Amino acid sequence: MAETRAGFVALIGEPNAGKSTLLNRMVGAKVSIVTHKVQTTRARIRGVVIEGEAQIVFVDTPGLFQPRRRLDRAMVAAAWGGAADADVVVLLVEAHRGLTPGVQTILDALRARAVAPQRVALAINKIDRVKAEVLLGLSEKLNAAYPFARTFMISAEKGHGVDDLRHWLAGELPAGPWLYPEDQIADLPMRMIAAEITREKLTLRLHQELPYQLTVETETWDERKDGSVRIDQLIYVAREGHKGILLGRKGETIKAVGQAARAELEDFLGRKVHLFLQVKVRPGWLEDAERYGEMGLDFNEGD
């Protein structure tokens, strides 16, 4: 019988580099929220993928950026924590943006934190946005800046090059028993995935800073006799004015968010969902240790 392998692969990069899209593509299901706004992944989300005899546990980390607030600092600490704990690290770089100051900062930090025998692969993403010669030039420049184990040209959205990356990663993991049951695709509790789905819908619907000023928590999860589930969620906002924006005229905004979240939850769970959303004003939630715990972040890392 073939030897089994298992281990952790951390996806790191600047915000919006395509980490969540790549994770969902690898897993074959949506386990991490994807929006056009930066910094939407907050917790370290793990997706589980079987490739041959190997079980790859992907860690989708928050994007690495210059933190300003406690929440930002906790997110960046979670990202580097995910990278430090991994057997292999994959740095995603957007093809059309190239070697930005942000990417250079990540490369410098990787060099400073280098952990033997941890290997770092480069995945140049969104390759459909640039010409082949630009890609080759970028690959040379990035490999001159850091000794990557391998370089992959991919489109996480379209799937190009993703199979090659997954196959290579499977071969890089240490020998050992699988870490999760064969049919498990994520290690986030369902309550947290449900909260993330609602937060994604809010982020897509709301503008500017508001998505960063709110958090969603699943308060109750009630399994019904008919096979359906009732989910009650609380949306915490920092200001009274935010509550009005969130509710919308005659409650239209929150109703639309609830409908979109319920539809996706039903699709994800494969059964009927009764979703109830309530908005609460909690002025200091961005400084509330309990809220950070609910997000899977370490409050003290924000100090």
N, C-alpha and C positions, 0 to 999 in steps of 0.2 A: 504493500500500500504506500502511496506517495506521502512524503513528509508534509505535515501541515505547517503553515506559517501564520503569524499574526503580529500586528503592531499598529502603531499610531503614525499618521501622516498629517502634519500641520500645513494648512494653506495660509500663507501670509502675503501681504501686499498692501498697497495704498487703498484707501476707501474707493469702492466702485471698480476695483481691478477685475472683478468677475469671480471672486472666491465662492460666493453663495451659488451663483449660476453653475460653476464647475462642480460643486458638491452635489447639487440636485441632479446634474447630468450623470455623475458617477453613480449615485444611489439609484437613479431611475425613478425617483419620486421627490416631491417637494418637501424637504425637511428644514430648509433655511429660507427666510423671507428675502425676496428680491425686489428692490425698488430702484428708481432712477436717482434717488437721493443718497448721499453718502452717509456713512456711519449708521446704517440701519441694523446691522448685526451687532448685538450687544454682548450676548453670552458666548461661551465657547460651545458651539453646537457640533455634536458628533454624528456623523452618518456612517453606516456600516455597509461595506461592499464585499461581496465574494468574488474573487478572481482565481479560477482554478482551485488549488488547494490552499490558497491564502485568503485570510480575512483582513481587509484593510479598514482600519477605523480612522475616518477622516475627521480632523478637527478644523471646523470653519471658524476662524478667529475674527474678532472685530478688526476693521482696517487700522493700519498703523499711521498715525498722524500726530501733529503737535498738539498735545492736550491742553485745554484751557480750564475746564471745570473738573470737579471731583469725578463726575460720571465719566468724562473723557479719560481721565487718568486711570480709573478702574478698568475701563475698556482696553486701554493700551497695555496695562499690566496683564490682563487676561490673555491678550494676543501673544505677548512674549512668554507668558507662562505656558500657553499651548505649544509654542515652538520649542521651548526648553524640554518639555516632557515627551516630545515626539521622537520616533526612530528616524524618520525622514522629514525634511522640510521642503515644501514646494513654494518658491517665490513667484507670484504672478505679476507680470509687468504688462501694461497695455501697449500694444504694438505702435499705436498712433501717438502715444505720449512719450514713449521711450525712457531714457535715463533722466528722469526728473530729479530735482533736489530731494524730493521725498523718497524716491527709490535709492538715491545715493546715501541718505541717512540710514535706511534699512540695511544696505550693504555694509556700511560702517559698523552698525550695531551687530550684524551677523558675524563680522570678523572679530569683534570684541568678545562676543559670546560663544564663539566656535566651540562646540562640544564634540570631541572625538568619541566614538566613531560615527557620530551623526552626519548624514549626508544631506546636501542641499541641491535640489534640482531647480532649474529655471524653466518656467513655462511662459513663453511670450504669447499673450492672449489677444483675441480680436484681430487675428492675422488677415482677415478679409478686408480690413480697412486700409492696408498699405501694400505697396508693390514689393515684389520678392527681393529686389536689391536693397531696399530699405531694411527689410527684415534681417538679411544677412549682415548688414552693417551694424545693426542694433545688437545682434547676437554676438558679434566680435567685440563690440564695445563693452557689453555687460560681462562677457567671459574674461575680458582683460581686467575688469574691475573686481571680480570675485571668482575663485576656483570652483565653479559649479561641477557637480558630478556628471550631469547630463543636461542638455538643452532640448526643449520640446516646443514646437510651433503648434498652437492650438486655437480653436474657436470653441469656447465653452458653450456658447449659445447654439451653434450649429452642430457641434459634436466632432469637428475635424481634429484629428490628432489625439483625441481623448483616450481611445482604446490603447494606443501605444504607451501613453503615460501610465495608464492603469496597470498594464501588463508589466512594465518596468518596475513600478512601485511594488507590485506583488513579489517580485524576485528579490527586492532589497530588504524585505522584512525578516526579522529573526525567526528561526524555527521554533515552534511551540504550539500548544493547543489554542483553539479559537477562544476569543474573549467574550463573545456574545452568542446567543442562540442563532441558528442558521436563518430564521425568518425575521430577525429583528433588523430594522433599517435605521433606527436612531436611538440614542440613549437619553434623549430629553423626555421627561414625563409627558404624557398626553395633555395634561392640564397646561403645561408650559407651551407646547406646540400650538394648542388652541389659542392661548393668549397672544402668541407671536403672529398667528394668522390674522387676528383682529387688529393687531398693531400695524401689520402690513397694510391693511385696507385703510386704516386711519392715515398712515403716512402717504399713501397714494392720493388720498382725498384732500388732505390739508396742505397748507402752503407755509413757506419760510421756516421760521424757528419752531413753530408749534409742535411738530412731530417729536422734536428732541426734548420738549418740555412735558411729555406725557409718558405714562407707562400703563400697561394692561396686566391685570392679574385675574386668574380664574378662581373665583371664590368658592363655588360649589359645582360638583359634577355628579349628577343624579341619574343613575341607570334606571330606565323605565321598564315595566313588565312587558310592554309591547316591542321591546328591542331598541326603542329610540333613546336618546339621552338629552337631559336638560342641563344646559351649561349657563351658569350665571357669572358674569364678569364685571369687574370694577375697572373703570378708566380713571386714573388719578391725573389731575392737572394741577399746575402750580398757582393759577390765578382764576378769579371769578370770571374775568373777561374771556378766558380760554373756554370756560364751560359753555358760554353762549355761542361761540364759534363752532364748537364741537357738536352742539345740539342742532344748530342751523335754524333757518326760518321754519316755524311750525314743526320742529323736530326732524326736518327732511334729511339733514346730513347724517345724524346718528342712525336714522332708519336705513338709509342707503348703505352705510358701513355695515350695519347688522345683517342686511340681506346678502351682501357680498361675502361677508365672513361665514355666514351660515351655509351658503351654497358651497364654498370651498371646504368647509368642515364636513359637510355631508359627503362630498366627493372623496375626501381623505379617509373618512371613517367607514364609508360604504353603508350608511344608515341615516335615518331621519334625525335631525338635530333641532332642538328648541333652544334658541340662543337669546339671552336677555342681558342687555348692556345697561350699566348705570354709571353716570359720570359723577365723580366726587372731587371737590376742591381740597387739596392738601398742600398748603403753601410751601412747606419745607420738605416735600418728598425727595428732592434732589440731594438732601442732606440726611436722609432717613436710612439707617443701616438695614432695617427690615426689608425695604423696597429693593435694595441691592441684592440681598439674599434671595429674594424671589426671582431676580433676573439672572442668578447664577454668578454674580460678581462679588468680589471682596471689597467691602466698604472701606477697610483700612488701607487697601492699595491706592485709594484715591488721595491719601494724605500727602 
